[in-house]
């Protein structure tokens, strides 16, 4: 049941994020979203992830992981359905934030849940988790326009709530089972299973460790780059002369390549221990890919448009995101440590990274060109590099002296 919960929940965590941008034009036309409102809307995923990252760490001390995940799925489903039915601009943004907060709780709680239920299969389950995140990111843009053509943008946006409802079922079952086990003690010899250990406070606060701040910087840099690319890559491609259809295909291709990359990263971390080379390789790939996209968007090698190669390079750099997630478990010894590091790293990291898409768009509006906007992403790669250096060595957060 826990495995089913992890699989379905992981697949649901990005559907409500990437499923909006392909139909944003239709939403804007009906709800009359301004450019500023669209920029605020683009901040909602990372802002919701950030807020829940900070709050969930505190709540985990008093509420079981299963209860948090059940609540996460319920809030996500309700928020997704409600925003699909709303008729106002403000309510659409607010309800999007509610849905993103639900997803943010799942972001934080799934890593410690994997450590709790599958302590001997952390690499394999982390690989499945990361792969499903990438798969859901690619699936929603692929089907969003088709669903909108069939039933309108409201059907497209609201349909992703189905997966949150499906994910709710196993967590409700596990939560109910945990509550029964915490009931009055059974007489000796009845065969009742022992209580499942609950999360306790991490012995070392993550904000007093190099690993803790390293994970923060990794999530800051990788979220700024990831969310900016998903929002602005199609716009850049159409501005440089590609059709909307081609730009949509390129975004789907970019997202799909993240799936095998996400699956491979946890095994590479387990195999080599140190993540320094792997992490810095993603920085180089991002930097080179951006430069090539800006410099030679229409270059060709024979009949092959090289823009596909540039997007491939940028897509492989998405390994920085599953690497950030994998290190939450790889750099902690205990479930409590993983929970604390997950909340702290994702909370502050997403909070700092949420301005990425907005800053990208503001620089585009001020300068009228794309180099300044991509220059901001290069600056965020420097932040990512510092985080990679701080977390690269194979060691555990609980072993670090408090600083």
N, C-alpha and C positions, 0 to 999 in steps of 0.2 A: 504493500500500500504506500509506503514511503517512497519507493522507487517511482510508482505511478505519479505521485504528487510532485516529485522533483521534475520528472520529464514534462508533464503537462504545464506546470507552473513556469518552468524555464522557457517553454515555447511561447507562453502568453506574455512574457515580460516586455517584448518590443513591438508586438502587433499594434497596440494603440498609439505607439510613437511614430513608427514609419508608415502607418497606414493613412495618415492625414495629408502629408505633403503632396502626394499625387493628385488629390482632389481638392487641394487648397484653393485653386482658382474658382471652382464651383461654390465652395463655401464662402469665399470672398464676395462673389457676385450676389448670392442670396442674402447673406448677413451684413453686407457692406463693411467688410473689414478694411480699415485703413492700413497703410504701410507700417505705421507705428504699432498698431494692434497686432499685425502679423508678426512683427519682431518680438513683441511681448509673448505672443502665442508660442513662438519658437523657443522661448526660454522656459516654458512650463515644464517640459520633461526633466531637464537637469535641475531646475529649482525644486520641483517636487521630490526628486531623488535626494537632493541635498538635505532638505528639511527632514525627511523621514530617516535619512542616515543618522542625523544627530539625535532625533527623538527616539528612534527605535532602540538605540543602544541603552538608553535609560529604562525603557519599558521592558526590555529583555530580562532585567533583573527580577521582575515581579510577575511577568506573564510568560507562559510556555511558548516555545517556538512554534508548536502546532497551532495554538490559538492565534498567534500573530499572523501566520500564513493564511489561516482561514479568514481572518479579518481583512487581510490584504486582498485576497481574491474577491471577497464580497464588495469591498469599497471600489475596486477597479471595475467590476461588472456594473455596479450601480452608476458610477460616474460616466462610464462609456455609453451606457444606454441613455442616461439623462442628457448628455451633451448632444447626442444624435437627435433628440426630440426638441431641444430648445429652439427658440426663435429669436433670441437676442444676442448681440455681440458680447456684452459683458458676461452674460450667463454661460455662453459657450467657452470663454476663456476660463472662467472660474471652475466650471465643471471639468474642463480639461485638466486643470490643476488638481482637482479632487482625484480623478482617475490616475494621474501621474503619482500622486502621493501613495495610492494603493500599490502601484507598481514599485515605488521606492521601498516600501516595506519588504516586498519580495526580494528585491536586489540585496538588501542587507541580511535577511534571515536565511536565504538558501545556502550560502557557504557554510555557516555553522551547523545547519541541518545535515548537510552532506557529511561533515566531520562527526556528527553525533550518530547517525544511522549507518554510515559506511566508513568507519575508521580505517579499514584495511583496503578500501577501494577509492581512496580520495582522488588519485590521478585519473582513474577511469571515469568516475562520476563528474569530476570537474571538467573533463574533456567533453562529456555528453552535455553538461550544462552550458559550457561555452559554445559548443556547436549549435545547440538549439537556440541560443540567443541570436547567433548569426543567421540561422535558418528563418527564424521568425522575422528578423529585420528585413530579409530578402523576400519573404512570402507576402507580406502585407502590401508593398508597392506593386508587386506583380499582379495581385488580384484586385487591388483597390479600384482601379479604373473600370475593370470589368463589372464589379459589383455595382459601381455607381451608374454605369450604363444600363444595367438591368433594373435597378430599383431606386436610383438616386443616391446622392452623397450621404444621406442620413442612414440608409441601409448599409452602405459601405463602412461608415464610421462606427455604427452600432453593432455590426456583425461580430466584431472581435471580442465582444463581451461573452460570447458563447464559450470561448476557451477558458476564461476566468471562472465561469460557472462550473465547467468540468473540473478544473483544478481545485475548486472548493471542496468537492466530495471527499477525496482521500484525507484531506487535512481535518475535516470535521470528524471523520471516523477515528483518526489517530488522536485527536484532541479528546474525544469522548472516552477512548480507551485509556488515555493517560489520567483522566479525571477519576475513572473507576479504580485504577490502580492506586490512586492517592487517597482512596476511601479508608474505612476502618481496617486495621490489620487483620488478615485472615489467620485462623488457627494454624498452628504448626502442622505441616504435612498435608495441607489441602492442595498443594500444587499450584497455588496462585502465583503468577509471575511477579518477580520483584519490581518495585517502582523503577521507571526510567529516570536516570539522573537528570536533574534540571540544571539549567545554566546558572553558574555562579559568577561572582565578580572576578575579572581578570586580575592576577596578582601584580601585574605591571601596567599602569595606565599607558595606552599607546601614544599619548601626546608627550610622554617623557622618554620616548625611544626614537632612534634613528629610523627604524623600520616603519614606525607609525607615520612619521612625517614623510618618509619616502613614498609610502602608499598614497598619502594625500596628494603629493606632487604628481605622481603617476596618473591618478584619476583626474587631476586638474588638466594636465597636458593632453591626455588621450581623449577626454570628453570634449574639450574645446575643439580639437581637430575632427573628431568623429561627427559630432552634431553639426558643425559648420559644413562639412562635406555633404552630409545628407540633405541639408537644407539648400545649400548654394551651388552645388555641383551642376544640377540641371540648368540653373539660371546662367551660370558661366558658359556652359556649352551652347545654349541657345543664343547668347549674346555674341559668341564667336562664329555663329553661322550654321550650327547644327539644328536640325528640326526637333520639335518637341518629342516626337516619337523616338528619334535616335537618342536624345538626351535621357529619356525614360529608360530605354534599353541599357544605356551605359550605367545609369544608377543601379538598376537591377543587377547588372554584371558585377559592379563594384561590391554590392551587398552579398551576392552569392559567393564570391571568392572568399569572403570572411568565414564561411562555414568550414571548409577544410582547414583553414588556418587556425580557427578556434579549437578544432578537434586536436590538432597536433601540438599546440603549445603546452598543455599540462604534462604530456609525456616527455617533451623536451626538457622541461624544468625538472621533472623527476629523474631523468636520465643523467643530466649534467649537474644538478644542484645549483650551481651559479647561473644566474639569469642575465649577467651583465652583457655578454656578447649578443645574446638574442634580443635584449631590450634595445641596445644601441643600434642594432641592425634595423629595427623598425624606424628609428629616428632618421637614419640615412635614407631609407626607402621613401619615407614621407617627403623629406627635403628634396630629393632628386625628382620624385614624381611631380611635385608642385612646380618645380622649375621647368620641367619638360612640358607640362600642360600649358604654362604661361608662354613659353618661348616658341614652341612648335606644335600648336594645336592641330594644324592641317598638314603636317609633314606626312609623307608617304614613303613606303619601301616597296617599290613595284606598285602593285595594286592594293597593298595593305595599308590602311590608314593607321599611322603609328599612335594615334590618340588612344587606341585600345591597349597598346603596350604601356602608355603612361598611366592609364587607369589601373592596369594590372599591378604596376609597381606600387601605386598608392593603396590598392586593395590589400596587397600582401602586408603592408605596414599596419593594417588593422590588428595584427598580432599583439600590438601594445595593449589593447583592451582586454582580451582573455588573459594576457600575462598579468595585468593588474588584479584581475579576479583570482587567478590561480595562486598568486603570492599570499593572499589572505590566509589560505590554509597551509601553504608550503612554508610560511614563515612564522607559524604559531604551533604550539604543542597541544593546546587544549581547546575544547569547544568554547569556553568562556573567552579565551584569548582571541579566537577567530571571530566571535561575535563582537567583541570590543573593537578589534582592528577593522572589521567590516563596516561598522557604523561610523567610526571616526574617519577612516580613509575615504569612504564613499560620501559621507556627509559633507565634510569640508572640501573634498575634491570636486564634487559636483557643484557645490556652491560657488567655488572660484571659477569652475569651467562653464557655468551656465551663461556667462556673459559672452561666450565665444561667438555664437551665431549673431547676436545683437551687435557686438563690436565689429564683426566682419561686415555686416550690412551698413553700419554707420560709416565705416571707412570707405566703403564703396560709394556711398552717397556723397561724402565730403570731397573725395578725390576724383570721382568719376571714372576711375580705373580699377583694375583688379590687383595690381602689384602690392599696394598698401594693405589690402585685406589679407592676401596670402602672406605678407610680411608679418602680420599679427600671428598667423598660424606658425610661422617659423619661430617666433618668440616663444610660443607655447611649447614648441619642440625642445627649446632649451630648458624649460621647466620640467618637461617629461624626462630629459636626460639626467637632471639632478636626482629626480626620484629613482630612476633606474640605478644610478650609482649607489644611492643609499640602501637600496633593497637587494642589490645584486649578489652579495656574498651569502652563501648557504649558512644561515644561523636562524635562531628563533627569538621572537620578540620577548618571550618570558625569561630568556636568559640574559637579556640586556640589563645593565645597571640603570636605574632611573636617573635621568638627566634633568 
